[in-house]
Amino acid sequence: MMADDSKEISSNPLIQPPARIGARRIAQFTKVGLRHLVSFLCTSIPDKMTRYTFAKNGAHQMRLAFQELGPSFIKLAQVISSSPGTFPPLLVEEFAHCQDDVPPEPWEQVAKTLEEELLDLRGHFRWIDWTPIAAASIAQVYPATLADGTEVVLKVQRTGLDQTLRQDLAIMLTGAHLLVRLVPSTSAVNPVGVIEDFADNLVQELDFAAEASHMERLRGILKGWPIRIPQVYNNLSTAKVLCMERLYGIKISDTTALLKAGIYLPNLVDTIVGSLIYSALNYGFFHGDGHPGNMLVLPSGELGLLDFGIVGQLNDEDRITVSELLAALIDRRFDQVALAVVKLSQATNVDIAAAVADLNQLTAKYLSGPIDQIPVARLLADAIRSANRQGVILPKDLVLLFKQILYLDGLGRRLNPNFDVFADGARFKQYLAPGTV
């Protein structure tokens, strides 16, 4: 659960002042919503299907509607899919299939944006391929060659995004407030706070100059690791265009190709997970969007990291407390998990005794089985969900870190079936904040 700042006036330019929602967008929203609602009703016959199938069908139609509504809703679906401790499991599972894959803009429009941002294209580039190698909701990526023959890629922001995002966020915030009023129990997951945090992440993703800065900072932190972060050409980058080194490699999800290339997968998994823990808990800064689409294995064997639009930052106190929490999970000291989770809370009106008792009851349930067979990643997700019910509010960057740990634990298992970030955690303890017991 994230901090509830909904009573304060946000300084986020995407939501303040509130956007006036255009008639065309309202009509599109209504049309898409009604079509998928009718489809849901027509395919859902309660007396012929279980409650589970009924709910699954609803989640499916919602996912299709989100994809059709475009960038803002696709991004929101991705937030939901990566929040197993916050949203219903069926929704998380269904939204994991939401593809951030949209038709590219006409090349003439992209060329216009580049001309406006970089001015002399002919002087800077020998060649630009106007067929994008990636076309997502926020930006498109084009291969190019600099005047000196260096291969690069150009990440170009879509035109008119600000207005579209502002209108959609106004719709989302209205819906979030309405949901809390109609279904008070939903306040436990703070839907208004979720949308406001989502808007903050969008502002971060829209600033490519900030992304370039993130890349430089993380490159310094991970110096000495077998990790490659593309070099940025700052003289050819702006807030809307990012020019960077082109990396070639094997997708992290292509295990057959990785094995054929002689990559030792257990070491690769250790690099992925270890670098996240090291950067987050030693420097308070980490890549917040580590999924297979943003990772490559280069011919050198190095891990190539891409897309630094979303990063997380932790203060010193939280770095130490998270280190203590992870150490407790690794060492199976589950009695200390509850206190650590509550200690990370931002809330001032939480019944600490009730929250700790609830979390202790949860850990006791897991301890009823053999300790070496406890699914610790699931325990962490359940602990966050239990804390939410008690009103424990975690800062958004902590939520982001826990999402990444849980997601990379799952990715590690796909690459190496014997992997368990917590069962194998002894070797990761070296990356916790110095002084962690």
C-alpha positions in Angstrom: 0.0 0.0 0.0 1.3 3.4 -0.9 1.1 6.7 0.9 -2.2 8.5 0.7 -1.5 12.0 -0.4 -4.9 12.4 -1.9 -5.9 15.1 0.7 -2.9 17.3 -0.4 -2.7 19.3 -3.6 -0.4 17.4 -5.9 2.3 19.3 -7.7 2.3 16.8 -10.5 1.8 18.7 -13.8 -0.2 15.8 -15.3 -2.9 16.1 -12.7 -2.8 19.7 -11.5 -4.6 21.7 -12.6 -7.2 19.0 -13.5 -7.5 18.5 -17.2 -10.7 19.2 -19.0 -11.7 15.9 -20.6 -12.5 16.3 -24.2 -15.8 15.1 -25.7 -14.1 12.8 -28.1 -12.1 11.0 -25.3 -15.3 10.6 -23.2 -17.1 9.2 -26.2 -14.3 6.7 -26.9 -14.1 5.7 -23.2 -17.8 5.2 -23.0 -17.9 3.2 -26.3 -15.0 0.9 -25.3 -16.4 0.4 -21.8 -19.9 -0.4 -22.9 -18.7 -2.8 -25.6 -16.6 -4.9 -23.2 -19.3 -4.7 -20.5 -21.8 -6.2 -23.0 -19.3 -8.8 -24.1 -18.7 -9.7 -20.4 -22.4 -10.0 -19.8 -23.1 -12.1 -22.9 -20.3 -14.6 -22.1 -21.0 -14.8 -18.4 -23.9 -17.0 -17.4 -23.7 -17.2 -13.6 -25.7 -20.5 -13.4 -23.4 -22.2 -15.8 -20.0 -21.1 -14.5 -18.2 -21.0 -11.2 -17.6 -17.7 -9.3 -13.9 -18.1 -10.3 -14.6 -18.4 -14.0 -17.1 -15.5 -13.7 -14.4 -13.2 -12.1 -11.7 -14.4 -14.6 -13.9 -13.5 -17.5 -14.5 -10.0 -16.0 -10.7 -9.5 -15.6 -10.2 -10.6 -19.2 -12.6 -8.1 -20.6 -11.1 -5.4 -18.4 -7.7 -6.1 -19.8 -8.9 -5.9 -23.4 -10.6 -2.6 -22.7 -7.4 -1.2 -21.1 -5.4 -2.2 -24.2 -7.9 -0.5 -26.5 -7.9 2.7 -24.4 -4.2 3.3 -25.1 -1.0 4.4 -23.4 -2.3 5.5 -20.0 -4.4 2.5 -19.4 -1.8 0.1 -20.7 0.7 1.6 -18.3 -1.8 1.3 -15.4 -2.4 -2.4 -16.3 1.3 -3.0 -16.0 1.4 -1.4 -12.6 -1.4 -3.6 -11.5 0.2 -6.7 -12.9 3.4 -6.1 -11.0 1.7 -5.5 -7.6 0.8 -9.0 -6.3 0.5 -7.8 -2.8 -1.9 -5.0 -3.6 -4.4 -6.1 -6.2 -6.6 -9.3 -6.5 -4.5 -12.2 -7.9 -6.9 -12.8 -10.8 -6.4 -9.2 -12.0 -2.7 -9.4 -11.5 -2.5 -12.6 -13.5 -4.7 -11.3 -16.4 -3.1 -7.9 -16.7 0.3 -9.6 -17.0 -0.8 -10.4 -20.6 -1.4 -6.7 -21.3 1.0 -5.9 -24.2 2.6 -2.5 -24.4 2.8 -2.9 -28.2 1.0 -0.2 -30.2 1.2 0.8 -33.9 4.1 3.2 -34.6 3.5 6.8 -35.5 3.9 7.8 -39.2 7.6 8.4 -39.9 6.9 11.9 -41.1 5.7 12.8 -37.6 8.7 11.2 -36.0 11.1 13.1 -38.3 9.3 16.3 -37.4 9.9 15.7 -33.7 13.6 14.9 -34.3 14.0 18.0 -36.4 12.4 20.2 -33.7 14.5 18.6 -30.9 17.9 18.1 -32.7 17.7 20.6 -35.5 20.3 19.4 -38.1 19.5 15.7 -38.7 21.6 15.5 -41.8 24.6 16.8 -40.0 24.3 14.5 -37.1 23.2 11.2 -38.8 24.4 9.3 -41.8 21.3 7.1 -41.7 18.0 6.6 -39.8 15.8 3.6 -40.3 12.2 4.8 -40.0 11.0 1.3 -39.2 11.0 1.1 -35.4 12.6 -1.8 -33.6 10.2 -1.2 -30.7 6.9 0.8 -30.5 5.5 1.2 -27.1 2.9 3.5 -25.5 5.3 6.3 -24.4 8.0 6.1 -27.1 9.3 4.4 -30.2 12.9 3.2 -30.8 14.7 3.6 -34.2 18.1 2.3 -35.3 20.4 4.9 -36.7 24.1 5.6 -37.6 25.9 8.7 -36.6 27.9 10.8 -39.0 31.1 9.0 -37.9 29.6 5.5 -38.5 28.7 4.7 -34.9 25.6 2.6 -34.5 23.0 4.1 -32.1 19.3 3.9 -31.3 16.9 6.9 -31.0 14.2 6.7 -28.4 11.6 9.2 -29.5 8.6 10.3 -27.4 5.2 10.1 -29.1 3.6 13.4 -30.0 0.6 14.9 -28.0 1.2 12.6 -25.0 0.8 15.2 -22.4 -2.8 16.1 -23.2 -3.9 12.5 -23.6 -2.3 11.5 -20.3 -3.8 14.5 -18.5 -7.3 13.6 -19.7 -6.9 9.9 -18.8 -5.5 10.6 -15.4 -8.5 12.9 -14.7 -10.8 10.0 -15.6 -8.8 7.6 -13.4 -8.8 9.9 -10.4 -12.5 10.5 -10.7 -13.0 6.7 -10.9 -10.7 6.1 -7.9 -12.6 8.6 -5.7 -15.9 7.1 -6.8 -14.7 3.6 -6.1 -13.8 4.5 -2.5 -17.2 6.1 -2.0 -19.2 3.2 -3.4 -17.0 0.4 -1.9 -15.4 1.7 1.3 -13.4 -1.5 1.8 -11.3 -0.6 -1.3 -9.7 2.2 0.7 -7.4 -0.5 2.1 -5.4 -0.4 -1.2 -5.7 3.4 -1.5 -6.8 3.6 -5.2 -6.4 7.4 -5.2 -2.8 7.1 -3.9 -2.2 4.4 -6.5 -3.2 6.7 -9.3 -1.2 9.6 -7.9 1.9 7.5 -7.6 1.2 6.2 -11.1 1.1 9.8 -12.4 4.4 10.5 -10.6 6.0 7.6 -12.4 4.6 8.8 -15.8 6.2 12.3 -15.2 9.5 10.5 -14.6 9.1 8.3 -17.7 8.3 11.3 -19.9 11.6 13.1 -19.0 14.3 11.5 -21.2 16.9 13.9 -19.8 16.2 12.4 -16.3 16.5 8.9 -17.8 19.9 9.7 -19.2 21.0 10.9 -15.7 19.7 7.6 -14.2 21.7 5.6 -16.7 24.9 7.5 -15.8 24.3 7.2 -12.1 23.6 3.4 -12.2 26.6 2.8 -14.5 28.8 4.3 -11.7 27.1 2.2 -9.0 27.5 -1.1 -10.9 31.0 -0.5 -12.1 32.8 -3.9 -11.7 29.7 -5.9 -12.3 29.3 -7.9 -15.6 26.7 -5.4 -16.6 26.5 -3.1 -19.6 24.4 0.1 -19.6 24.2 1.9 -23.0 26.3 5.0 -23.4 24.2 8.1 -23.8 25.1 10.8 -26.4 24.1 13.9 -24.4 24.6 16.3 -27.3 21.9 14.4 -29.2 19.5 13.9 -26.4 16.7 16.1 -25.0 13.7 15.7 -22.8 11.9 14.0 -25.7 14.7 12.3 -27.6 17.3 9.9 -26.2 20.3 8.9 -28.4 22.3 6.0 -27.0 24.6 3.1 -27.9 23.0 0.2 -29.6 23.3 -3.1 -27.8 23.0 -6.5 -29.6 22.3 -9.6 -27.6 20.0 -12.5 -26.7 16.7 -11.8 -25.0 16.8 -12.9 -21.4 13.6 -15.0 -22.0 15.2 -17.1 -24.8 16.7 -19.8 -22.6 17.3 -22.1 -25.6 19.5 -19.5 -27.3 21.2 -18.6 -24.0 22.2 -22.2 -23.4 23.3 -22.6 -27.0 25.6 -19.6 -26.5 27.1 -21.3 -23.5 25.7 -18.9 -20.9 25.7 -20.4 -17.4 22.2 -19.5 -16.2 22.7 -19.8 -12.4 25.5 -17.1 -12.7 23.2 -14.9 -14.9 20.4 -15.1 -12.3 22.8 -14.2 -9.5 23.9 -11.1 -11.5 20.4 -10.0 -12.1 19.2 -10.4 -8.5 22.4 -9.5 -6.8 22.8 -6.2 -8.7 19.3 -5.1 -7.7 19.9 -5.8 -4.0 23.4 -4.3 -4.1 22.4 -1.0 -5.8 19.2 -0.6 -3.7 20.6 -1.4 -0.3 24.1 0.1 -0.6 23.3 3.2 -2.6 19.6 3.6 -2.3 19.1 3.7 -6.1 17.9 0.9 -8.3 16.4 0.0 -11.7 12.7 -0.1 -11.2 11.5 -1.8 -14.4 13.5 -5.0 -14.6 11.5 -7.3 -16.8 12.7 -9.6 -19.7 12.0 -6.9 -22.4 14.6 -4.7 -20.7 17.4 -7.3 -20.4 19.8 -8.8 -23.0 22.8 -11.1 -22.7 25.6 -9.6 -24.9 28.1 -11.7 -26.9 30.6 -10.8 -24.2 28.4 -12.6 -21.6 27.6 -9.3 -19.9 24.0 -8.5 -18.9 22.7 -5.5 -20.9 20.1 -3.3 -19.1 17.7 -1.1 -21.0 14.9 1.5 -20.2 15.7 3.5 -17.1 12.5 5.6 -17.2 11.5 4.1 -13.8 14.0 4.0 -10.9 13.5 3.7 -7.2 15.3 5.6 -4.4 15.5 4.7 -0.7 16.7 6.8 2.2 19.4 5.5 4.6 16.9 4.4 7.3 14.8 2.4 4.9 17.9 0.8 3.3 18.9 -0.5 6.7 15.4 -1.7 7.7 14.9 -3.5 4.3 18.3 -5.1 4.7 17.2 -6.3 8.2 13.9 -7.6 6.7 15.7 -9.5 3.9 18.3 -10.9 6.3 15.4 -12.2 8.6 13.7 -13.8 5.6 17.0 -15.4 4.4 17.8 -16.7 7.9 14.2 -17.9 8.5 13.9 -15.6 11.5 10.2 -15.1 10.6 9.4 -13.7 14.1 11.3 -10.5 13.1 9.4 -10.0 9.8 6.3 -8.4 11.3 8.3 -5.7 13.2 10.4 -4.8 10.2 7.4 -4.4 7.9 5.6 -2.2 10.4 8.8 -0.2 11.0 8.8 0.7 7.3 5.3 2.1 7.5 4.6 5.8 6.9 1.3 5.7 8.7 0.9 7.4 12.1 -2.5 6.0 13.1 -1.8 2.3 12.8 -2.6 -0.1 15.6 0.9 -1.5 15.8 0.0 -4.3 18.2 -2.8 -5.5 15.9 -0.7 -5.2 12.8 2.2 -7.2 14.4 -0.3 -9.8 15.8 -1.8 -10.2 12.3 1.5 -10.6 10.7 2.7 -13.0 13.4 -0.4 -15.1 12.8 0.4 -15.2 9.1 4.0 -16.3 9.6 2.9 -18.9 12.1 0.7 -20.4 9.4 3.8 -20.8 7.2 5.9 -22.2 10.0 3.4 -25.1 10.4 5.3 -26.9 7.6 9.0 -27.9 7.3 11.1 -24.7 7.5 13.2 -25.5 4.5 10.0 -25.8 2.3 8.5 -22.5 3.2 7.8 -20.4 0.0 9.4 -17.2 1.3 8.6 -15.1 -1.7 4.9 -15.9 -1.3 5.2 -15.2 2.4 6.6 -11.7 1.6 3.7 -10.9 -0.8 1.2 -12.1 1.8 2.9 -10.1 4.5 2.5 -6.9 2.4 -1.1 -7.8 1.7 -1.7 -8.4 5.4 -0.1 -5.1 6.4 -2.3 -3.3 3.9 -5.4 -4.6 5.7 -4.1 -3.2 8.9 -3.6 0.2 7.3 0.2 -0.1 7.1 1.3 2.3 4.4 4.6 1.6 2.6 6.4 4.4 0.7 6.0 3.9 -3.1 9.7 3.2 -3.7 9.7 0.4 -1.1 6.7 -1.1 -2.8 8.6 -0.8 -6.1 11.6 -2.6 -4.6 9.5 -5.4 -3.2 7.8 -5.8 -6.6 11.1 -6.1 -8.3 12.4 -8.7 -5.8 9.3 -10.8 -6.1 9.3 -10.5 -9.9 13.0 -11.3 -10.3 12.6 -14.3 -8.0 10.0 -15.6 -10.5 12.3 -14.8 -13.4 15.2 -16.5 -11.7 13.1 -19.7 -11.3 12.2 -19.6 -15.0 15.9 -19.4 -15.9 17.0 -21.8 -13.2 14.3 -24.1 -11.7 16.3 -24.6 -8.6 16.6 -20.9 -7.8 15.0 -19.3 -4.7 16.2 -15.8 -3.8 15.6 -16.5 -0.1 16.6 -20.2 0.1 19.8 -19.3 -1.8 20.0 -16.0 0.0 23.2 -16.7 2.0 25.3 -15.5 -1.0 23.1 -12.4 -1.4 23.6 -11.3 2.2 27.0 -9.8 1.1 25.0 -7.2 -0.9 22.8 -6.0 2.0 23.5 -2.6 3.7 26.8 -2.7 5.6 26.3 -3.7 9.3 23.2 -5.7 8.7 22.8 -8.4 11.3 
